[in-house]
Amino acid sequence: MIICIVGPTGVGKTKMSIELAKKLNGEIINADSTQVFRQLNIATAKVTEEEKENIKHHLFDIKDINEDYTVYDYQIDCRNKIDELIKKGKVPILVGGTGLYIKASLYDYKFENEDKKTYEYLNYKTEDLYKMLNDIDKDTDIHPNNRKRIIRALNYYNNTNNIPSSKEKTDKLLYDVKFIGLTTSREILYDRINKRVDEMLKSGLLEEAKKIYDTNIRSKAVLTPIGYKELFLYFENKITLDEAVELIKQRSRRYAKRQYTWFNNQMNINWFNVDFDNFNNTVNEVIEFLNS
């Protein structure tokens, strides 16, 4: 059996994964696209050595921030790691909020290596990109405002000459997987996200972002996570620090909302309301479900 823990940012996925690993002889596999990169620690809420509690963690810090790492690469690495852990008699526990990484790894998701060559669209407005996509794919179901998916579809077309909406998709799972979703009320979640950003700043987010800013590296790895590009605007005197912090909080809240939508539409998730006053109650509830 494989356990996959999903949910929005700030809901307690890391803590749950470690508790389950301790109780179920498990090891943890990262399923967050930003946490595969070294140096990106505080803004990505990467698990610390202390938090790991001697539980083995995999696919964290495996790439430098100037390197490319695609969904296709992750699919290969994650499946290899799953097979390795199963052979060792360990329970693989995937944890993270990058839905596409999870789906590509656990489902019969086929790639044609199309992500190996990417095209930049930094100078294009989202509405122009959507028009480009609509011109080649009248049947696209991608929302006109979803810039990331639009770019991914355009890259797919440019690499394969295939219409993106005709790309083979499947809901066939390759493994015996239990999907655990952690949730809470929107009010509580948004409050936790806001406080979490404040804690990140106290932990050195500003210093971490400045160190990365000074490298002049502006790769996808650096510009994807929420936290760095907003502070870059502050370093360039385009906005105040307070404005940058508020932008980080706002974008984090919006990202959490998108995560809920994606997981609900793409996977059969067993959702559990988190008891933040006594997290063990939630852990025990999940254990009971897994043993049923």
C-alpha positions as CSV (number, residue, x, y, z in Angstrom):
1,M,0.0,0.0,0.0
2,I,1.0,3.6,-0.7
3,I,-0.2,6.5,1.3
4,C,-0.6,9.9,-0.4
5,I,-1.2,13.0,1.8
6,V,-2.6,16.0,0.0
7,G,-4.2,19.3,0.9
8,P,-3.7,23.0,0.7
9,T,-0.6,24.8,1.9
10,G,-0.4,25.3,5.7
11,V,-2.8,22.5,6.7
12,G,-0.3,20.1,8.4
13,K,0.7,17.6,5.7
14,T,4.3,17.4,6.8
15,K,3.4,16.7,10.4
16,M,0.9,14.1,9.4
17,S,3.4,12.3,7.1
18,I,5.9,12.0,9.9
19,E,3.4,10.7,12.4
20,L,2.2,8.1,9.9
21,A,5.7,7.1,9.0
22,K,6.6,6.5,12.6
23,K,3.5,4.3,13.2
24,L,3.5,2.4,9.8
25,N,7.1,1.7,9.1
26,G,7.1,4.3,6.3
27,E,9.5,6.6,4.5
28,I,8.5,9.9,3.0
29,I,8.7,10.9,-0.7
30,N,8.4,14.6,-1.5
31,A,5.6,15.6,-3.9
32,D,6.1,19.3,-3.9
33,S,7.7,20.7,-7.1
34,T,9.5,23.5,-5.3
35,Q,11.1,21.3,-2.6
36,V,13.2,19.3,-5.0
37,F,15.6,22.3,-5.2
38,R,18.4,23.1,-2.8
39,Q,18.5,26.6,-1.2
40,L,14.7,27.0,-1.4
41,N,13.9,26.2,2.2
42,I,11.9,28.7,4.1
43,A,9.5,30.0,1.4
44,T,8.7,26.4,0.4
45,A,8.1,25.3,4.0
46,K,10.6,22.5,3.5
47,V,10.8,20.0,6.3
48,T,13.7,20.7,8.7
49,E,16.1,18.1,10.1
50,E,14.5,18.5,13.5
51,E,11.0,18.0,12.1
52,K,12.1,14.8,10.3
53,E,12.5,12.9,13.7
54,N,14.9,10.5,12.0
55,I,12.4,9.4,9.4
56,K,14.0,9.0,6.0
57,H,12.9,11.6,3.4
58,H,13.4,11.2,-0.4
59,L,13.4,13.6,-3.4
60,F,14.2,16.7,-1.4
61,D,17.2,18.8,-2.3
62,I,18.1,16.8,-5.4
63,K,18.6,19.7,-7.8
64,D,20.3,23.1,-7.9
65,I,18.1,26.2,-8.6
66,N,19.7,26.7,-12.0
67,E,18.8,23.2,-13.2
68,D,15.6,22.1,-15.0
69,Y,13.4,19.5,-13.5
70,T,10.1,18.5,-15.2
71,V,7.1,16.5,-14.3
72,Y,8.5,13.8,-16.6
73,D,11.7,13.7,-14.5
74,Y,9.7,13.5,-11.3
75,Q,7.6,10.7,-12.6
76,I,10.6,8.5,-13.3
77,D,12.3,9.4,-10.0
78,C,9.2,8.9,-7.9
79,R,8.2,5.6,-9.4
80,N,11.8,4.3,-8.9
81,K,11.7,5.4,-5.3
82,I,8.3,3.8,-4.7
83,D,9.6,0.5,-6.1
84,E,12.7,0.7,-4.0
85,L,10.8,1.3,-0.8
86,I,8.3,-1.5,-1.4
87,K,11.2,-3.9,-2.0
88,K,12.6,-2.9,1.4
89,G,9.3,-3.6,3.0
90,K,8.6,0.1,3.7
91,V,5.4,2.0,3.2
92,P,5.9,4.8,0.7
93,I,4.2,8.0,1.9
94,L,3.9,10.7,-0.7
95,V,3.3,14.2,0.7
96,G,2.9,17.5,-1.0
97,G,0.7,19.9,-2.8
98,T,1.7,19.5,-6.4
99,G,-1.2,17.6,-7.8
100,L,0.3,17.0,-11.3
101,Y,3.4,15.4,-9.7
102,I,1.2,13.1,-7.8
103,K,-1.0,12.2,-10.7
104,A,1.9,11.6,-13.1
105,S,3.5,9.2,-10.6
106,L,0.6,7.2,-9.3
107,Y,-1.6,7.0,-12.4
108,D,-1.0,5.5,-15.8
109,Y,0.1,8.9,-17.0
110,K,2.0,8.9,-20.3
111,F,4.5,11.5,-21.4
112,E,6.3,11.8,-24.7
113,N,9.2,13.7,-23.1
114,E,7.5,16.8,-24.3
115,D,8.6,18.8,-21.2
116,K,12.3,18.4,-22.1
117,K,12.2,21.5,-24.3
118,T,10.4,24.5,-23.0
119,Y,9.6,27.8,-24.6
120,E,9.5,31.2,-22.8
121,Y,6.4,33.3,-22.9
122,L,7.4,36.0,-20.4
123,N,6.5,38.9,-22.8
124,Y,3.1,37.6,-23.6
125,K,-0.1,38.4,-21.8
126,T,-2.2,35.5,-20.6
127,E,-5.1,36.4,-22.9
128,D,-2.7,36.4,-25.9
129,L,-1.4,32.9,-24.9
130,Y,-4.9,31.6,-24.6
131,K,-5.7,32.9,-28.1
132,M,-2.6,31.1,-29.4
133,L,-3.8,27.9,-27.6
134,N,-7.4,28.3,-28.9
135,D,-6.1,28.7,-32.4
136,I,-4.5,25.3,-32.3
137,D,-6.9,23.5,-30.0
138,K,-10.6,24.5,-30.3
139,D,-11.6,21.8,-27.8
140,T,-9.3,22.9,-24.9
141,D,-10.9,22.7,-21.5
142,I,-8.2,24.9,-19.9
143,H,-9.5,28.1,-18.2
144,P,-8.4,31.3,-20.0
145,N,-6.8,32.6,-16.8
146,N,-4.7,29.5,-16.0
147,R,-1.4,30.7,-17.4
148,K,0.6,27.7,-16.2
149,R,-1.6,25.1,-17.9
150,I,-1.8,27.2,-21.1
151,I,2.0,27.4,-21.3
152,R,2.2,23.7,-20.6
153,A,-0.2,22.9,-23.4
154,L,1.6,25.2,-25.8
155,N,4.9,23.5,-25.0
156,Y,3.3,20.1,-25.5
157,Y,2.1,21.2,-29.0
158,N,5.5,22.8,-29.9
159,N,7.4,19.6,-29.0
160,T,5.0,17.0,-30.4
161,N,2.8,18.7,-33.0
162,N,-0.1,17.0,-31.3
163,I,-3.3,18.7,-30.2
164,P,-3.1,19.1,-26.4
165,S,-6.8,18.1,-25.8
166,S,-6.1,14.8,-27.6
167,K,-3.3,13.9,-25.2
168,E,-4.0,10.6,-23.5
169,K,-5.3,10.9,-20.0
170,T,-6.2,8.2,-17.6
171,D,-7.7,7.7,-14.2
172,K,-6.1,4.2,-13.9
173,L,-4.1,3.9,-10.8
174,L,-0.8,1.9,-11.0
175,Y,-0.6,1.2,-7.3
176,D,-2.8,0.4,-4.3
177,V,-3.0,3.9,-3.0
178,K,-4.9,5.5,0.0
179,F,-5.4,9.2,-0.6
180,I,-5.6,11.2,2.6
181,G,-6.7,14.8,2.3
182,L,-6.3,17.3,5.2
183,T,-8.7,20.2,5.4
184,T,-10.2,22.8,7.6
185,S,-12.5,25.8,7.3
186,R,-11.4,28.6,5.0
187,E,-11.3,31.1,7.8
188,I,-9.0,28.9,9.9
189,L,-6.8,28.0,6.9
190,Y,-6.4,31.6,5.8
191,D,-5.5,32.7,9.3
192,R,-2.9,29.9,9.5
193,I,-1.4,30.9,6.1
194,N,-1.1,34.5,7.2
195,K,0.6,33.6,10.5
196,R,2.8,31.1,8.7
197,V,4.1,33.9,6.4
198,D,4.9,36.0,9.5
199,E,6.8,33.0,11.0
200,M,8.7,32.6,7.8
201,L,9.9,36.1,8.0
202,K,11.0,35.6,11.6
203,S,12.9,32.5,10.5
204,G,14.9,34.4,7.9
205,L,12.8,34.4,4.7
206,L,14.0,37.9,3.9
207,E,17.7,36.9,4.2
208,E,17.1,33.7,2.2
209,A,15.4,35.6,-0.6
210,K,18.1,38.2,-0.7
211,K,20.8,35.6,-1.0
212,I,19.0,34.0,-4.0
213,Y,18.3,37.5,-5.5
214,D,22.0,38.3,-5.4
215,T,22.8,35.2,-7.5
216,N,20.9,36.8,-10.4
217,I,19.4,33.3,-11.1
218,R,15.9,33.7,-12.4
219,S,15.1,30.1,-13.3
220,K,11.7,28.5,-13.1
221,A,12.8,27.0,-9.8
222,V,13.3,30.4,-8.3
223,L,10.2,32.2,-9.8
224,T,7.7,29.4,-9.2
225,P,7.4,29.4,-5.4
226,I,5.4,32.1,-3.7
227,G,7.8,34.2,-1.5
228,Y,10.8,35.0,-3.6
229,K,9.6,37.0,-6.6
230,E,7.4,39.1,-4.3
231,L,10.4,40.0,-2.2
232,F,12.5,40.6,-5.3
233,L,10.1,43.5,-6.1
234,Y,10.9,44.9,-2.7
235,F,14.7,44.6,-3.3
236,E,14.2,46.5,-6.6
237,N,12.3,49.3,-4.7
238,K,9.2,48.7,-6.7
239,I,7.0,48.0,-3.6
240,T,7.4,48.3,0.2
241,L,8.2,45.4,2.4
242,D,4.7,45.5,3.9
243,E,3.3,45.4,0.4
244,A,5.5,42.4,-0.5
245,V,4.4,40.5,2.6
246,E,0.8,41.2,1.9
247,L,1.3,40.0,-1.7
248,I,2.8,36.7,-0.4
249,K,-0.1,36.2,1.9
250,Q,-2.7,37.0,-0.7
251,R,-1.1,34.7,-3.4
252,S,-0.7,31.9,-0.8
253,R,-4.4,32.1,0.0
254,R,-5.3,32.0,-3.6
255,Y,-3.0,29.1,-4.2
256,A,-4.7,27.1,-1.4
257,K,-8.0,27.7,-3.0
258,R,-6.7,26.4,-6.4
259,Q,-5.3,23.3,-4.6
260,Y,-8.7,22.4,-3.2
261,T,-10.3,22.7,-6.6
262,W,-7.6,20.6,-8.4
263,F,-7.6,17.7,-5.9
264,N,-11.4,17.6,-5.7
265,N,-11.6,17.4,-9.5
266,Q,-8.8,15.0,-10.2
267,M,-8.6,12.4,-7.4
268,N,-10.8,10.4,-5.1
269,I,-9.6,12.0,-1.8
270,N,-10.7,10.9,1.7
271,W,-10.8,14.2,3.5
272,F,-10.2,14.7,7.2
273,N,-10.9,17.9,9.2
274,V,-7.7,18.7,11.1
275,D,-7.9,19.2,14.9
276,F,-5.2,21.8,15.4
277,D,-5.8,21.8,19.2
278,N,-5.0,18.1,19.4
279,F,-3.4,16.9,16.2
280,N,-3.2,13.3,17.5
281,N,-6.9,13.1,17.2
282,T,-6.6,13.6,13.5
283,V,-3.7,11.2,13.3
284,N,-5.7,8.5,15.1
285,E,-8.7,9.1,12.8
286,V,-6.5,8.6,9.7
287,I,-4.9,5.5,11.2
288,E,-8.3,4.0,11.9
289,F,-9.3,4.7,8.3
290,L,-6.2,3.1,6.9
291,N,-6.7,0.0,9.0
292,S,-10.4,-0.4,8.0
